[in-house]
Amino acid sequence: MSQEQIKEILVNENHPLFDKTGMFNKEFPSDFRQIRYFTLLIVQKAPPEIKEINLLEQQISEIIKNAVKHGNRNNPDKKIRIWYSFSTTHAHLIVQDEGEGFQGIEEWNSFNRKRLQLFQDQNFDELGNFVSFRTQKSDEHDGGNAMFAAVEYWNDGVVYNAKRNAVAVGKTFPQRRVSVDIGK
């Protein structure tokens, strides 16, 4: 598998995805019970023309959940801040928590590279050892699956700031071709 084909999590707070110009923003308490509600408040700004609105909603929910659960450790006194922008051609989101940051990014990238290589090589015996990514802070519900999906879904990138407590993601949606029937 060529290096260009492997999507990774980046660390670069100067990345264009961290540009907040023209973005809406909201701040929420770290209340795990309200993640769905927070997600709906954000997604309501997305235009209905986005064909994959349910996938977008699911991805946003996972990012918010990670900030609440892993970043702020479900501490309702800690806030998450979200900047967002949508159009028919793009989705752009930045989520920042008050936690210590995702310090295992390099390990996650290495794990994912190995997982993808094993899949391409059809080495399914060994691939069984790369089903879920866990750290010492993981619980029984963690497995890295949301991050595997995120690097595939957010085709403009998944980028963390230097402290690793803010993630910026972007998605460009394909342009729909409109055909015009001129008639006879």
C-alpha positions as CSV (number, residue, x, y, z in Angstrom):
1,M,0.0,0.0,0.0
2,S,1.5,3.3,-1.0
3,Q,2.0,6.0,1.6
4,E,-0.3,8.4,-0.4
5,Q,-3.2,6.0,0.1
6,I,-2.8,5.8,3.9
7,K,-4.8,8.5,5.6
8,E,-3.4,9.6,8.9
9,I,-4.2,11.9,11.8
10,L,-2.0,15.0,11.6
11,V,-0.7,17.3,14.3
12,N,-0.4,20.8,12.9
13,E,-2.2,23.8,14.5
14,N,-1.2,25.9,11.5
15,H,-3.2,23.7,9.1
16,P,-5.8,25.5,7.1
17,L,-8.5,23.4,8.8
18,F,-7.8,25.4,12.0
19,D,-8.9,28.6,10.3
20,K,-12.1,29.7,12.1
21,T,-12.9,32.6,9.7
22,G,-16.6,32.8,9.1
23,M,-17.5,29.8,11.2
24,F,-20.4,29.5,13.7
25,N,-19.4,28.5,17.2
26,K,-21.0,27.0,20.3
27,E,-19.9,26.0,23.8
28,F,-21.4,23.1,25.7
29,P,-20.9,21.5,29.1
30,S,-19.4,18.0,29.1
31,D,-22.7,16.2,29.6
32,F,-22.6,12.8,28.0
33,R,-26.4,12.5,28.1
34,Q,-26.7,15.6,25.8
35,I,-24.3,14.6,23.0
36,R,-27.2,13.8,20.6
37,Y,-28.8,17.2,21.4
38,F,-25.5,19.0,20.9
39,T,-25.0,17.2,17.6
40,L,-28.5,18.2,16.3
41,L,-27.8,21.9,17.3
42,I,-24.7,21.8,15.1
43,V,-26.1,19.8,12.2
44,Q,-29.2,22.0,11.8
45,K,-27.0,24.5,10.0
46,A,-26.1,21.9,7.3
47,P,-28.0,22.3,4.1
48,P,-30.6,19.6,3.4
49,E,-29.0,19.0,-0.1
50,I,-26.1,17.1,1.6
51,K,-26.9,13.6,0.5
52,E,-25.0,11.9,3.4
53,I,-26.5,14.0,6.2
54,N,-26.9,10.9,8.4
55,L,-23.2,10.0,8.1
56,L,-22.2,13.6,8.7
57,E,-24.4,13.7,11.9
58,Q,-22.8,10.4,13.1
59,Q,-19.3,11.7,12.5
60,I,-20.0,14.9,14.4
61,S,-21.6,13.0,17.2
62,E,-18.5,10.8,17.6
63,I,-16.1,13.8,17.7
64,I,-18.3,15.5,20.3
65,K,-18.4,12.2,22.3
66,N,-14.6,11.9,22.2
67,A,-14.2,15.5,23.5
68,V,-16.7,14.9,26.4
69,K,-15.6,11.3,27.3
70,H,-11.9,11.2,26.6
71,G,-10.9,14.9,26.6
72,N,-12.9,16.2,29.5
73,R,-13.5,12.9,31.2
74,N,-17.2,13.5,31.5
75,N,-16.6,16.5,33.9
76,P,-19.6,18.7,33.5
77,D,-17.6,21.7,34.8
78,K,-15.4,21.5,31.7
79,K,-16.6,22.8,28.4
80,I,-16.3,21.8,24.8
81,R,-16.1,24.5,22.1
82,I,-17.2,23.8,18.6
83,W,-16.7,25.9,15.5
84,Y,-18.6,24.7,12.3
85,S,-19.4,25.6,8.8
86,F,-21.4,23.9,6.1
87,S,-22.4,24.3,2.5
88,T,-23.6,22.0,-0.2
89,T,-20.0,21.4,-1.1
90,H,-18.2,21.2,2.3
91,A,-18.4,20.5,6.0
92,H,-15.8,21.9,8.4
93,L,-15.7,21.4,12.1
94,I,-13.3,22.2,15.0
95,V,-13.9,20.7,18.4
96,Q,-11.8,21.7,21.4
97,D,-12.0,20.3,25.0
98,E,-10.2,21.2,28.2
99,G,-8.4,17.9,28.5
100,E,-4.8,16.8,28.3
101,G,-5.1,15.9,24.6
102,F,-4.8,12.8,22.5
103,Q,-1.2,11.9,23.3
104,G,-1.3,8.6,21.4
105,I,-1.7,9.9,17.8
106,E,1.6,8.5,16.6
107,E,0.8,5.1,18.1
108,W,-2.7,5.2,16.5
109,N,-1.2,6.1,13.1
110,S,1.3,3.3,13.3
111,F,-1.5,0.8,14.4
112,N,-3.7,2.0,11.5
113,R,-0.9,1.7,8.9
114,K,-0.2,-1.9,10.0
115,R,-4.0,-2.7,10.1
116,L,-4.4,-1.4,6.5
117,Q,-1.3,-3.2,5.2
118,L,-2.5,-6.5,6.7
119,F,-5.9,-6.0,5.1
120,Q,-4.4,-5.3,1.7
121,D,-2.1,-8.3,2.1
122,Q,-5.2,-10.3,3.0
123,N,-3.4,-11.5,6.1
124,F,-6.6,-12.1,8.0
125,D,-5.0,-14.2,10.7
126,E,-2.8,-11.4,11.8
127,L,-5.4,-8.7,11.1
128,G,-7.4,-10.2,14.0
129,N,-4.8,-8.6,16.3
130,F,-5.6,-5.2,14.8
131,V,-9.4,-5.0,15.3
132,S,-9.3,-2.3,17.9
133,F,-6.9,0.3,19.2
134,R,-6.7,0.6,23.0
135,T,-4.6,2.6,25.3
136,Q,-4.2,2.4,29.1
137,K,-7.1,4.8,29.5
138,S,-9.5,2.9,27.2
139,D,-12.5,1.2,28.7
140,E,-14.5,-1.8,27.4
141,H,-16.4,0.4,25.0
142,D,-13.3,1.9,23.3
143,G,-11.7,0.5,20.3
144,G,-10.6,3.3,17.9
145,N,-13.4,2.5,15.4
146,A,-14.6,6.0,15.4
147,M,-11.1,7.3,14.4
148,F,-10.8,4.6,11.7
149,A,-14.1,5.9,10.2
150,A,-13.1,9.5,10.7
151,V,-9.9,9.4,8.7
152,E,-11.9,7.8,5.8
153,Y,-14.9,10.1,6.1
154,W,-13.2,13.5,6.5
155,N,-11.5,13.6,3.1
156,D,-9.9,17.0,3.7
157,G,-8.2,15.8,6.8
158,V,-8.2,15.1,10.6
159,V,-5.8,17.4,12.3
160,Y,-5.0,18.1,15.9
161,N,-3.4,21.2,17.5
162,A,0.0,20.9,19.2
163,K,-1.7,20.4,22.6
164,R,-3.8,17.7,21.0
165,N,-7.0,18.8,22.7
166,A,-8.6,20.3,19.5
167,V,-9.3,18.5,16.3
168,A,-10.2,20.1,13.0
169,V,-11.9,18.1,10.3
170,G,-13.1,18.8,6.8
171,K,-15.1,17.1,4.1
172,T,-15.6,18.1,0.5
173,F,-18.7,16.7,-1.0
174,P,-18.8,15.8,-4.7
175,Q,-20.5,18.3,-7.0
176,R,-23.7,17.1,-8.3
177,R,-24.1,17.5,-12.1
178,V,-27.4,19.0,-13.1
179,S,-28.6,17.9,-16.5
180,V,-31.0,20.1,-18.3
181,D,-33.5,18.6,-20.8
182,I,-34.0,21.3,-23.4
183,G,-36.7,19.4,-25.1
184,K,-37.3,18.8,-28.7
